[in-house]
Amino acid sequence: MAYDERLARFRQAHLNPFDKASEAPPQERPDGGYPDPGQRLEPPSGDPGSALDLGLAEDHFSRPVGLILASDVQQLRQAIEECKRLILALPEHSEQQKDAVVRLIHLRLKLQELKDPGEDEPNIRVVLEHRFYKEKSKSVKQMCDKCSTIIWGLIQTWYTCTGCYYRCHSKCLPLVSKPCVRAKVSHQAEYQLSICPESGLDSQDYRCAECRAPVSLRGVPSEARQCDYTGLYYCSSCHWNDLAVVPARAIHNWDFEPRKVSRCSMRYLALMVSRPVLKLREINPLLFNYVEELVEIRKLRQDILLMKPYFITCKEAMEARLLLQLQDRQHFVENDEMYSLQDLIDIEAGRLSCSLTEIHTLFAKHIKLDCERCQAKGFVCELCKEGDVLFPFDSHTSVCTDCSAVFHRDCYYDNSTTCPKCARLSLRKQSLFQDSTMEAEP
């Protein structure tokens, strides 16, 4: 056969010159000749992969592989349905079926890209007190909190609430029905302190406590999942089996094992974990009798409160910003009663005792050794008038509740009849009163 004739037949039939197996010898016609070089070779009609070969085979003379010519949603949906039927018709685990699956994926991604809004969307959206910001990250894999499907950052636009970190597709924004949890934290910053207060599915009318979708313990139509924090039942879209430490179990049972909670409860607990809203002496005062670490932490906090007046009036301490050592736990320099859930978690893990002891040592070193101004504000025991300079946070001292004078503990309890400083102040007030009355007389 002449070379020009074979080249013409190759160009007309779009054969792959690198695929030797697909090249077949020319078929003779009934009259003994060969096909006309100008005639188009048609694929066999009975082969289900023939159409796929024409669309996916390597062809350097037509459009590139994988190029999708469908330009609207309707055409893409038709192409997807045709590709699905073709996959079912092709032999399983064949190369043609694998190529068809790849083409189906490309078609679906293209369809999703057309359905999602473009880059002209605003960067900030406010929905039900959520403040949504458009995300720039494209490689992080996230789950949509509304439709419970994967967010493909490469081809989809998605938003995150800066208050409660609620994530969703841009197309799901109009469907959001859950208010921002941060607004609830701002309006009602308190915990549910009853351990799993279950009331039963019948009290919820066999519906999800949040989205009101029908639920059942049998999983039909949807599985009912209980939140250990609220005691209510939720559907699988509102309860993803997230784990969190439940405050009621920590306070009443000193139990910090994470329990399954709903998405809403998980976000609420995450926002509340560092807020000092737990007054342990009122909620469970007996807890200090069984947890030794709590007694130690309370003593360290009381000492830090006694050190605070020294730092406020010390120029060097203000320049060194020593009180910023507790900037993550600001309530430690305000009172010794309020605790956050994170404080209790760190106490149980042993982290808070170590860090607070180091800060206590640093503060005491500044007052007693490094700063002369703070040393000058020490006390001498007026009962025995012996020993070193005393400070109210020393372990062997006692402080008068009326005048804040500092004494040795043993001296104070042995001579507990009257505080010398209080007696001196009382005499001074009496003398001033007598002088004023004498001047008032004619």
C-alpha positions, 0 to 999 in steps of 0.5 A: 500500500502506498504511504500517501494512501495510508496517511490519508486514511489515518487522518480521516479516521483519527487513528492513534499512531502510538497505539499499535494494538488498535491499528488493524489492517485495511479491510477489503471491499467485496469487489476486492479493492480498498476503502476510499481514502476520502470516505469517513470510517464509522465505528461499529454500532454494537460496541458500547465503548465506541463512542467513548473511544472517539471522545477520550482517545488521544487525538492530536488533530482535534480538541484536547482530551477532557475538554468539555464543550458543554457550556450550560447546566442543562447540557452538562446534566445531559452529558452526565446522564449519558456518561452514567449509562455508558459506565454501566454498559462497559465491562467492569474494571476495564480501561474504558470504564475507568476513563468514563469514570474520570470523565464523569468526575470532570463533568460533575466538577464543571457542573458544580462550578457553574452552579456555585456563585462566582467571585463577584460575591461579597466578602462579608455576609450577615445572616441570623447574627452570623458574620460570614467571611469569604474564605481564601483557603482552597486546599483545606478540606472542610464539611458544610454545617448546613448540608453535611457534605464536603466543601471543595475549596478548589471549585466552591466558594464557602464562608466561615462565621467569625463568631462561632466558626459555622462553615457552609457553602455560599449556596447554603447561606440562604438556607441557614436557620441556626442563630450564631452561638456567640450571640447566645454566649453574650446574652446568656453566659451560663452552663446547664449544670444538670447531668444529661437532663433527659426528657424523652423523645415523646416530649420532643414530638419525635423530632430533632430538637434543633431542625425539627426533622423526624427522628427515631431510636430505630433509625427510621427515618433518621437516627436520634442521637442524644446530646450529653450536655442538653439531654435532648435528641438530634438528627444526624445532620445536627449531631455529628458525634462530636466529643466535649467535656461536659461542665456538669459532670466535671463539677459534680463528679470531677469527670472529664471524659469527653462525651458526645454532644450536638454541633450547637452544644459543641460550639457553645462549650467551645466559646464558653470554655475560657469564661470564668462563670463557675463559682465552685463554693456555691455550686459544689463546696464539698469539692474542695474536701476531695480534690487537693489540687483545688485547695492548692490553686485557691491558696496560690490565687489568694497570694497573687491577689495580695501581691497585686497592690505591690505591682500596681504601685511599683514603677518597675513592675508596671514597666516589666508588665508582670501582671501580663503573665496571667493575661490568659486568666485575667480573673485570677487577678480579680478574685479567687472564687470564679473558675472557668471550665478550662481552669478545671480541665488544666487542674485535673491534668496537672498543668495549672498547678505547675504554671501558677506556681512558677508565676507565684515564684516570679512575683514573690522574687520581684517583691522580696529580692529584686525591687527595693521599693516593694521591699520597703512596703514589708512589715515587722511583727509588732508583737515580737519585733523580731525576725525578717521583714514580713509580707502578707503572702508569706506562708507563716504569717497572719493578716489582721482583717481590720488594718491589714497588718502582718504578724507571725502566725504564732505571735498573732494567735498567742496574743490575739486579744488586740491588734497593736496597730488597731489599738494605736489607730483607735487611740489616735482617733480618740485624741483627734476627737477630743481635740476637736471638741475642745476647740469647739467649746467657747 
